[in-house]
């Protein structure tokens, strides 16, 4: 043993050898010949190799989530959120009055606004004067704006909770292939989750979404085939 970390002497030559982190490989080592029999030279080279190894590992662990990865991840999340909304609305009770139905719409609208703001601003999210002006132009009442402010506070608490971070870390490992998720990647995953929720709520806007549209579209697509099956002459005409 030479007294240098990760350095041994093989014959007349010093060799640097270090186990790779478990998240890279549980059994592999990285070995580099320092190509010198001199201890003083090996000491300098070993320090350089150790520094390079640490930098390499940190880059591997901290590799940022690319735009393409984020887009794929977001698309999958939006689909999941849309399915969640569809199921919740399927089982929700009928609104007892038009005003109750409208309030459900406004609450979902406020939630989507809050989700986008927290996704963009993180812990600093709040309603700035210009935000309030934009919301007023979009027709939100004072009550609706207060609801957005409340949702922002609720979402910030949710995102900062340990359970939310643990869920984001699991999603980063399974969906993005990042078992080691640093603080930056974890923040990105959390923001994408919020954006997916906002996007899904906007795509399923109660005022604009016809809940029978998918059923009707499927029915009209199948109708010509069914007619052909029941009408031999029409079927023969379609073949021609």
ChimeraX commands (.cxc) that place a marker at each C-alpha (Angstrom):
marker #1 position 0.00,0.00,0.00 radius 0.5
marker #1 position 1.33,3.41,-0.97 radius 0.5
marker #1 position -0.57,5.71,1.36 radius 0.5
marker #1 position -2.47,7.22,-1.60 radius 0.5
marker #1 position -6.24,6.81,-1.88 radius 0.5
marker #1 position -7.25,4.25,-4.53 radius 0.5
marker #1 position -3.62,3.70,-5.62 radius 0.5
marker #1 position -1.71,0.43,-5.50 radius 0.5
marker #1 position 1.56,-0.72,-6.95 radius 0.5
marker #1 position 1.50,-3.44,-9.59 radius 0.5
marker #1 position 5.05,-4.55,-10.16 radius 0.5
marker #1 position 7.05,-1.41,-10.80 radius 0.5
marker #1 position 4.05,0.74,-11.88 radius 0.5
marker #1 position 1.46,2.59,-9.79 radius 0.5
marker #1 position -2.18,1.91,-10.64 radius 0.5
marker #1 position -5.32,3.88,-9.68 radius 0.5
marker #1 position -8.39,1.67,-9.08 radius 0.5
marker #1 position -11.80,2.62,-7.75 radius 0.5
marker #1 position -15.19,0.96,-7.49 radius 0.5
marker #1 position -17.99,2.61,-9.47 radius 0.5
marker #1 position -21.02,3.87,-7.51 radius 0.5
marker #1 position -23.73,1.27,-6.92 radius 0.5
marker #1 position -26.23,3.18,-9.08 radius 0.5
marker #1 position -23.84,2.76,-12.01 radius 0.5
marker #1 position -22.71,-0.81,-11.30 radius 0.5
marker #1 position -22.63,-2.96,-8.19 radius 0.5
marker #1 position -19.62,-5.00,-9.29 radius 0.5
marker #1 position -17.50,-2.93,-11.68 radius 0.5
marker #1 position -14.26,-1.05,-11.05 radius 0.5
marker #1 position -12.51,1.66,-13.02 radius 0.5
marker #1 position -8.75,1.07,-13.29 radius 0.5
marker #1 position -6.14,3.38,-14.75 radius 0.5
marker #1 position -2.39,2.82,-15.01 radius 0.5
marker #1 position -0.49,5.89,-13.84 radius 0.5
marker #1 position 2.47,4.64,-15.91 radius 0.5
marker #1 position 5.12,5.71,-13.47 radius 0.5
marker #1 position 7.31,3.93,-10.91 radius 0.5
marker #1 position 7.89,7.19,-9.00 radius 0.5
marker #1 position 5.81,7.83,-5.90 radius 0.5
marker #1 position 6.02,11.62,-6.24 radius 0.5
marker #1 position 4.66,11.50,-9.80 radius 0.5
marker #1 position 2.00,8.96,-8.87 radius 0.5
marker #1 position 0.82,11.24,-6.07 radius 0.5
marker #1 position 0.26,14.16,-8.46 radius 0.5
marker #1 position -1.43,11.98,-11.07 radius 0.5
marker #1 position -3.65,10.27,-8.49 radius 0.5
marker #1 position -4.96,13.61,-7.25 radius 0.5
marker #1 position -5.78,14.63,-10.82 radius 0.5
marker #1 position -7.55,11.33,-11.52 radius 0.5
marker #1 position -9.52,11.54,-8.26 radius 0.5
marker #1 position -10.66,15.06,-9.13 radius 0.5
marker #1 position -11.63,14.00,-12.64 radius 0.5
marker #1 position -13.52,11.00,-11.34 radius 0.5
marker #1 position -15.48,13.13,-8.85 radius 0.5
marker #1 position -16.37,15.65,-11.57 radius 0.5
marker #1 position -17.48,12.89,-13.93 radius 0.5
marker #1 position -19.69,11.25,-11.31 radius 0.5
marker #1 position -21.26,14.57,-10.32 radius 0.5
marker #1 position -22.09,15.31,-13.95 radius 0.5
marker #1 position -23.63,11.87,-14.34 radius 0.5
marker #1 position -25.72,12.38,-11.22 radius 0.5
marker #1 position -26.65,15.96,-12.06 radius 0.5
marker #1 position -27.33,15.52,-15.77 radius 0.5
marker #1 position -30.16,17.88,-16.51 radius 0.5
marker #1 position -33.48,16.75,-17.89 radius 0.5
marker #1 position -33.46,17.65,-21.58 radius 0.5
marker #1 position -36.30,19.37,-23.38 radius 0.5
marker #1 position -37.11,16.21,-25.34 radius 0.5
marker #1 position -37.27,14.13,-22.16 radius 0.5
marker #1 position -39.41,16.75,-20.45 radius 0.5
marker #1 position -41.82,16.84,-23.40 radius 0.5
marker #1 position -42.27,13.06,-23.44 radius 0.5
marker #1 position -42.68,12.98,-19.69 radius 0.5
marker #1 position -45.19,15.83,-19.77 radius 0.5
marker #1 position -47.24,14.18,-22.53 radius 0.5
marker #1 position -47.54,10.98,-20.52 radius 0.5
marker #1 position -48.48,12.91,-17.40 radius 0.5
marker #1 position -51.19,14.87,-19.22 radius 0.5
marker #1 position -52.77,11.62,-20.41 radius 0.5
marker #1 position -52.74,10.29,-16.85 radius 0.5
marker #1 position -54.26,13.51,-15.51 radius 0.5
marker #1 position -56.99,13.49,-18.17 radius 0.5
marker #1 position -57.90,9.92,-17.24 radius 0.5
marker #1 position -58.01,10.94,-13.59 radius 0.5
marker #1 position -60.31,13.88,-14.33 radius 0.5
marker #1 position -62.56,11.71,-16.49 radius 0.5
marker #1 position -62.94,9.16,-13.72 radius 0.5
marker #1 position -63.62,11.78,-11.06 radius 0.5
marker #1 position -66.29,13.45,-13.16 radius 0.5
marker #1 position -67.89,10.14,-14.02 radius 0.5
marker #1 position -68.57,9.45,-10.34 radius 0.5
marker #1 position -69.23,12.98,-9.12 radius 0.5
marker #1 position -72.83,13.72,-8.10 radius 0.5
marker #1 position -74.98,15.97,-10.25 radius 0.5
marker #1 position -74.70,19.63,-9.41 radius 0.5
marker #1 position -77.84,20.65,-7.49 radius 0.5
marker #1 position -78.02,23.98,-9.28 radius 0.5
marker #1 position -76.51,25.87,-12.23 radius 0.5
marker #1 position -74.54,28.00,-9.81 radius 0.5
marker #1 position -73.01,24.91,-8.17 radius 0.5
marker #1 position -72.01,23.58,-11.60 radius 0.5
marker #1 position -70.49,26.94,-12.51 radius 0.5
marker #1 position -68.55,26.98,-9.23 radius 0.5
marker #1 position -67.00,23.63,-10.08 radius 0.5
marker #1 position -65.85,25.11,-13.36 radius 0.5
marker #1 position -64.39,28.20,-11.68 radius 0.5
marker #1 position -62.58,26.10,-9.07 radius 0.5
marker #1 position -60.93,23.98,-11.76 radius 0.5
marker #1 position -60.02,27.09,-13.69 radius 0.5
marker #1 position -58.47,28.64,-10.60 radius 0.5
marker #1 position -56.57,25.46,-9.85 radius 0.5
marker #1 position -55.05,25.41,-13.33 radius 0.5
marker #1 position -53.94,29.04,-13.03 radius 0.5
marker #1 position -52.37,28.35,-9.64 radius 0.5
marker #1 position -50.62,25.22,-10.91 radius 0.5
marker #1 position -49.01,27.10,-13.79 radius 0.5
marker #1 position -47.82,29.89,-11.51 radius 0.5
marker #1 position -46.28,27.52,-8.96 radius 0.5
marker #1 position -44.68,25.48,-11.74 radius 0.5
marker #1 position -43.04,28.62,-13.12 radius 0.5
marker #1 position -42.15,30.42,-9.88 radius 0.5
marker #1 position -41.78,27.67,-7.30 radius 0.5
marker #1 position -41.70,28.81,-3.68 radius 0.5
marker #1 position -41.80,32.44,-4.86 radius 0.5
marker #1 position -45.19,32.00,-6.53 radius 0.5
marker #1 position -47.77,34.63,-5.66 radius 0.5
marker #1 position -50.30,36.84,-7.37 radius 0.5
marker #1 position -48.52,39.97,-8.53 radius 0.5
marker #1 position -50.54,43.07,-9.48 radius 0.5
marker #1 position -50.06,42.32,-13.17 radius 0.5
marker #1 position -51.35,38.76,-12.59 radius 0.5
marker #1 position -54.47,40.14,-10.95 radius 0.5
marker #1 position -55.01,42.51,-13.87 radius 0.5
marker #1 position -54.76,39.61,-16.33 radius 0.5
marker #1 position -57.19,37.49,-14.30 radius 0.5
marker #1 position -59.67,40.36,-14.13 radius 0.5
marker #1 position -59.42,40.75,-17.92 radius 0.5
marker #1 position -60.19,37.04,-18.21 radius 0.5
marker #1 position -63.37,37.58,-16.22 radius 0.5
marker #1 position -62.39,36.28,-12.79 radius 0.5
marker #1 position -64.20,37.91,-9.90 radius 0.5
marker #1 position -62.61,39.00,-6.64 radius 0.5
marker #1 position -63.77,35.73,-5.13 radius 0.5
marker #1 position -62.20,33.77,-7.97 radius 0.5
marker #1 position -58.89,35.62,-7.58 radius 0.5
marker #1 position -58.91,34.90,-3.85 radius 0.5
marker #1 position -59.44,31.22,-4.68 radius 0.5
marker #1 position -56.38,31.27,-6.97 radius 0.5
marker #1 position -54.32,32.82,-4.18 radius 0.5
marker #1 position -55.48,30.10,-1.77 radius 0.5
marker #1 position -54.66,27.38,-4.30 radius 0.5
marker #1 position -51.17,28.81,-4.80 radius 0.5
marker #1 position -50.49,28.54,-1.07 radius 0.5
marker #1 position -51.91,25.00,-1.01 radius 0.5
marker #1 position -49.82,23.87,-3.98 radius 0.5
marker #1 position -46.61,25.37,-2.58 radius 0.5
marker #1 position -47.14,23.42,0.65 radius 0.5
marker #1 position -47.91,20.26,-1.32 radius 0.5
marker #1 position -44.85,20.53,-3.56 radius 0.5
marker #1 position -42.53,21.17,-0.62 radius 0.5
marker #1 position -43.80,18.15,1.33 radius 0.5
marker #1 position -41.58,15.08,1.64 radius 0.5
marker #1 position -44.26,12.80,0.22 radius 0.5
marker #1 position -44.48,14.89,-2.97 radius 0.5
marker #1 position -40.70,14.87,-3.33 radius 0.5
marker #1 position -40.60,11.11,-2.81 radius 0.5
marker #1 position -43.26,10.62,-5.50 radius 0.5
marker #1 position -41.32,12.87,-7.87 radius 0.5
marker #1 position -38.13,10.94,-7.18 radius 0.5
marker #1 position -39.89,7.65,-7.95 radius 0.5
marker #1 position -41.31,9.08,-11.17 radius 0.5
marker #1 position -37.87,10.35,-12.18 radius 0.5
marker #1 position -36.43,6.86,-11.68 radius 0.5
marker #1 position -39.18,4.95,-13.50 radius 0.5
marker #1 position -40.15,7.37,-16.28 radius 0.5
marker #1 position -36.86,9.18,-16.88 radius 0.5
marker #1 position -34.34,6.53,-15.87 radius 0.5
marker #1 position -32.77,8.69,-13.15 radius 0.5
marker #1 position -32.42,6.66,-9.94 radius 0.5
marker #1 position -30.16,9.40,-8.57 radius 0.5
marker #1 position -32.24,12.57,-8.83 radius 0.5
marker #1 position -30.56,15.77,-7.63 radius 0.5
marker #1 position -32.36,18.85,-6.34 radius 0.5
marker #1 position -32.50,20.46,-9.78 radius 0.5
marker #1 position -34.01,17.42,-11.50 radius 0.5
marker #1 position -36.43,16.98,-8.62 radius 0.5
marker #1 position -37.59,20.57,-9.02 radius 0.5
marker #1 position -38.05,20.01,-12.76 radius 0.5
marker #1 position -40.14,16.89,-12.22 radius 0.5
marker #1 position -42.33,18.73,-9.71 radius 0.5
marker #1 position -42.87,21.59,-12.16 radius 0.5
marker #1 position -43.79,19.16,-14.94 radius 0.5
marker #1 position -46.33,17.47,-12.69 radius 0.5
marker #1 position -47.99,20.83,-12.04 radius 0.5
marker #1 position -47.96,21.75,-15.72 radius 0.5
marker #1 position -49.56,18.42,-16.58 radius 0.5
marker #1 position -52.36,19.04,-14.10 radius 0.5
marker #1 position -52.95,22.54,-15.48 radius 0.5
marker #1 position -52.89,21.34,-19.08 radius 0.5
marker #1 position -55.33,18.51,-18.36 radius 0.5
marker #1 position -57.75,20.84,-16.58 radius 0.5
marker #1 position -57.64,23.28,-19.47 radius 0.5
marker #1 position -58.16,20.55,-22.06 radius 0.5
marker #1 position -61.17,19.27,-20.12 radius 0.5
marker #1 position -62.73,22.69,-19.49 radius 0.5
marker #1 position -66.33,22.05,-18.42 radius 0.5
marker #1 position -67.64,24.92,-20.54 radius 0.5
marker #1 position -65.96,23.66,-23.70 radius 0.5
marker #1 position -65.79,19.89,-23.31 radius 0.5
marker #1 position -68.64,17.67,-24.47 radius 0.5
marker #1 position -68.52,14.54,-22.30 radius 0.5
marker #1 position -70.36,12.58,-25.02 radius 0.5
marker #1 position -68.00,13.61,-27.81 radius 0.5
marker #1 position -65.73,10.53,-27.52 radius 0.5
marker #1 position -68.75,8.22,-27.41 radius 0.5
marker #1 position -70.44,9.94,-30.32 radius 0.5
marker #1 position -67.26,9.98,-32.39 radius 0.5
marker #1 position -66.78,6.25,-31.81 radius 0.5
marker #1 position -70.39,5.53,-32.70 radius 0.5
marker #1 position -70.32,7.51,-35.96 radius 0.5
marker #1 position -67.09,5.81,-36.97 radius 0.5
marker #1 position -68.60,2.36,-36.55 radius 0.5
marker #1 position -71.95,3.18,-38.14 radius 0.5
marker #1 position -71.00,2.69,-41.86 radius 0.5
marker #1 position -69.57,-0.76,-41.12 radius 0.5
marker #1 position -72.69,-1.80,-39.27 radius 0.5
marker #1 position -74.93,-0.54,-42.05 radius 0.5
marker #1 position -72.89,-2.43,-44.60 radius 0.5
marker #1 position -73.15,-5.61,-42.59 radius 0.5
marker #1 position -76.95,-5.31,-42.41 radius 0.5
marker #1 position -77.39,-4.24,-46.05 radius 0.5
marker #1 position -75.75,-6.65,-48.57 radius 0.5
marker #1 position -76.38,-4.33,-51.51 radius 0.5
marker #1 position -74.79,-1.41,-49.72 radius 0.5
marker #1 position -71.85,-3.61,-48.76 radius 0.5
marker #1 position -71.33,-4.61,-52.38 radius 0.5
marker #1 position -71.48,-0.95,-53.44 radius 0.5
marker #1 position -68.86,-0.04,-50.84 radius 0.5
marker #1 position -66.52,-2.73,-52.14 radius 0.5
marker #1 position -66.78,-1.29,-55.66 radius 0.5
marker link #1:1,2 radius 0.2
marker link #1:2,3 radius 0.2
marker link #1:3,4 radius 0.2
marker link #1:4,5 radius 0.2
marker link #1:5,6 radius 0.2
marker link #1:6,7 radius 0.2
marker link #1:7,8 radius 0.2
marker link #1:8,9 radius 0.2
marker link #1:9,10 radius 0.2
marker link #1:10,11 radius 0.2
marker link #1:11,12 radius 0.2
marker link #1:12,13 radius 0.2
marker link #1:13,14 radius 0.2
marker link #1:14,15 radius 0.2
marker link #1:15,16 radius 0.2
marker link #1:16,17 radius 0.2
marker link #1:17,18 radius 0.2
marker link #1:18,19 radius 0.2
marker link #1:19,20 radius 0.2
marker link #1:20,21 radius 0.2
marker link #1:21,22 radius 0.2
marker link #1:22,23 radius 0.2
marker link #1:23,24 radius 0.2
marker link #1:24,25 radius 0.2
marker link #1:25,26 radius 0.2
marker link #1:26,27 radius 0.2
marker link #1:27,28 radius 0.2
marker link #1:28,29 radius 0.2
marker link #1:29,30 radius 0.2
marker link #1:30,31 radius 0.2
marker link #1:31,32 radius 0.2
marker link #1:32,33 radius 0.2
marker link #1:33,34 radius 0.2
marker link #1:34,35 radius 0.2
marker link #1:35,36 radius 0.2
marker link #1:36,37 radius 0.2
marker link #1:37,38 radius 0.2
marker link #1:38,39 radius 0.2
marker link #1:39,40 radius 0.2
marker link #1:40,41 radius 0.2
marker link #1:41,42 radius 0.2
marker link #1:42,43 radius 0.2
marker link #1:43,44 radius 0.2
marker link #1:44,45 radius 0.2
marker link #1:45,46 radius 0.2
marker link #1:46,47 radius 0.2
marker link #1:47,48 radius 0.2
marker link #1:48,49 radius 0.2
marker link #1:49,50 radius 0.2
marker link #1:50,51 radius 0.2
marker link #1:51,52 radius 0.2
marker link #1:52,53 radius 0.2
marker link #1:53,54 radius 0.2
marker link #1:54,55 radius 0.2
marker link #1:55,56 radius 0.2
marker link #1:56,57 radius 0.2
marker link #1:57,58 radius 0.2
marker link #1:58,59 radius 0.2
marker link #1:59,60 radius 0.2
marker link #1:60,61 radius 0.2
marker link #1:61,62 radius 0.2
marker link #1:62,63 radius 0.2
marker link #1:63,64 radius 0.2
marker link #1:64,65 radius 0.2
marker link #1:65,66 radius 0.2
marker link #1:66,67 radius 0.2
marker link #1:67,68 radius 0.2
marker link #1:68,69 radius 0.2
marker link #1:69,70 radius 0.2
marker link #1:70,71 radius 0.2
marker link #1:71,72 radius 0.2
marker link #1:72,73 radius 0.2
marker link #1:73,74 radius 0.2
marker link #1:74,75 radius 0.2
marker link #1:75,76 radius 0.2
marker link #1:76,77 radius 0.2
marker link #1:77,78 radius 0.2
marker link #1:78,79 radius 0.2
marker link #1:79,80 radius 0.2
marker link #1:80,81 radius 0.2
marker link #1:81,82 radius 0.2
marker link #1:82,83 radius 0.2
marker link #1:83,84 radius 0.2
marker link #1:84,85 radius 0.2
marker link #1:85,86 radius 0.2
marker link #1:86,87 radius 0.2
marker link #1:87,88 radius 0.2
marker link #1:88,89 radius 0.2
marker link #1:89,90 radius 0.2
marker link #1:90,91 radius 0.2
marker link #1:91,92 radius 0.2
marker link #1:92,93 radius 0.2
marker link #1:93,94 radius 0.2
marker link #1:94,95 radius 0.2
marker link #1:95,96 radius 0.2
marker link #1:96,97 radius 0.2
marker link #1:97,98 radius 0.2
marker link #1:98,99 radius 0.2
marker link #1:99,100 radius 0.2
marker link #1:100,101 radius 0.2
marker link #1:101,102 radius 0.2
marker link #1:102,103 radius 0.2
marker link #1:103,104 radius 0.2
marker link #1:104,105 radius 0.2
marker link #1:105,106 radius 0.2
marker link #1:106,107 radius 0.2
marker link #1:107,108 radius 0.2
marker link #1:108,109 radius 0.2
marker link #1:109,110 radius 0.2
marker link #1:110,111 radius 0.2
marker link #1:111,112 radius 0.2
marker link #1:112,113 radius 0.2
marker link #1:113,114 radius 0.2
marker link #1:114,115 radius 0.2
marker link #1:115,116 radius 0.2
marker link #1:116,117 radius 0.2
marker link #1:117,118 radius 0.2
marker link #1:118,119 radius 0.2
marker link #1:119,120 radius 0.2
marker link #1:120,121 radius 0.2
marker link #1:121,122 radius 0.2
marker link #1:122,123 radius 0.2
marker link #1:123,124 radius 0.2
marker link #1:124,125 radius 0.2
marker link #1:125,126 radius 0.2
marker link #1:126,127 radius 0.2
marker link #1:127,128 radius 0.2
marker link #1:128,129 radius 0.2
marker link #1:129,130 radius 0.2
marker link #1:130,131 radius 0.2
marker link #1:131,132 radius 0.2
marker link #1:132,133 radius 0.2
marker link #1:133,134 radius 0.2
marker link #1:134,135 radius 0.2
marker link #1:135,136 radius 0.2
marker link #1:136,137 radius 0.2
marker link #1:137,138 radius 0.2
marker link #1:138,139 radius 0.2
marker link #1:139,140 radius 0.2
marker link #1:140,141 radius 0.2
marker link #1:141,142 radius 0.2
marker link #1:142,143 radius 0.2
marker link #1:143,144 radius 0.2
marker link #1:144,145 radius 0.2
marker link #1:145,146 radius 0.2
marker link #1:146,147 radius 0.2
marker link #1:147,148 radius 0.2
marker link #1:148,149 radius 0.2
marker link #1:149,150 radius 0.2
marker link #1:150,151 radius 0.2
marker link #1:151,152 radius 0.2
marker link #1:152,153 radius 0.2
marker link #1:153,154 radius 0.2
marker link #1:154,155 radius 0.2
marker link #1:155,156 radius 0.2
marker link #1:156,157 radius 0.2
marker link #1:157,158 radius 0.2
marker link #1:158,159 radius 0.2
marker link #1:159,160 radius 0.2
marker link #1:160,161 radius 0.2
marker link #1:161,162 radius 0.2
marker link #1:162,163 radius 0.2
marker link #1:163,164 radius 0.2
marker link #1:164,165 radius 0.2
marker link #1:165,166 radius 0.2
marker link #1:166,167 radius 0.2
marker link #1:167,168 radius 0.2
marker link #1:168,169 radius 0.2
marker link #1:169,170 radius 0.2
marker link #1:170,171 radius 0.2
marker link #1:171,172 radius 0.2
marker link #1:172,173 radius 0.2
marker link #1:173,174 radius 0.2
marker link #1:174,175 radius 0.2
marker link #1:175,176 radius 0.2
marker link #1:176,177 radius 0.2
marker link #1:177,178 radius 0.2
marker link #1:178,179 radius 0.2
marker link #1:179,180 radius 0.2
marker link #1:180,181 radius 0.2
marker link #1:181,182 radius 0.2
marker link #1:182,183 radius 0.2
marker link #1:183,184 radius 0.2
marker link #1:184,185 radius 0.2
marker link #1:185,186 radius 0.2
marker link #1:186,187 radius 0.2
marker link #1:187,188 radius 0.2
marker link #1:188,189 radius 0.2
marker link #1:189,190 radius 0.2
marker link #1:190,191 radius 0.2
marker link #1:191,192 radius 0.2
marker link #1:192,193 radius 0.2
marker link #1:193,194 radius 0.2
marker link #1:194,195 radius 0.2
marker link #1:195,196 radius 0.2
marker link #1:196,197 radius 0.2
marker link #1:197,198 radius 0.2
marker link #1:198,199 radius 0.2
marker link #1:199,200 radius 0.2
marker link #1:200,201 radius 0.2
marker link #1:201,202 radius 0.2
marker link #1:202,203 radius 0.2
marker link #1:203,204 radius 0.2
marker link #1:204,205 radius 0.2
marker link #1:205,206 radius 0.2
marker link #1:206,207 radius 0.2
marker link #1:207,208 radius 0.2
marker link #1:208,209 radius 0.2
marker link #1:209,210 radius 0.2
marker link #1:210,211 radius 0.2
marker link #1:211,212 radius 0.2
marker link #1:212,213 radius 0.2
marker link #1:213,214 radius 0.2
marker link #1:214,215 radius 0.2
marker link #1:215,216 radius 0.2
marker link #1:216,217 radius 0.2
marker link #1:217,218 radius 0.2
marker link #1:218,219 radius 0.2
marker link #1:219,220 radius 0.2
marker link #1:220,221 radius 0.2
marker link #1:221,222 radius 0.2
marker link #1:222,223 radius 0.2
marker link #1:223,224 radius 0.2
marker link #1:224,225 radius 0.2
marker link #1:225,226 radius 0.2
marker link #1:226,227 radius 0.2
marker link #1:227,228 radius 0.2
marker link #1:228,229 radius 0.2
marker link #1:229,230 radius 0.2
marker link #1:230,231 radius 0.2
marker link #1:231,232 radius 0.2
marker link #1:232,233 radius 0.2
marker link #1:233,234 radius 0.2
marker link #1:234,235 radius 0.2
marker link #1:235,236 radius 0.2
marker link #1:236,237 radius 0.2
marker link #1:237,238 radius 0.2
marker link #1:238,239 radius 0.2
marker link #1:239,240 radius 0.2
view
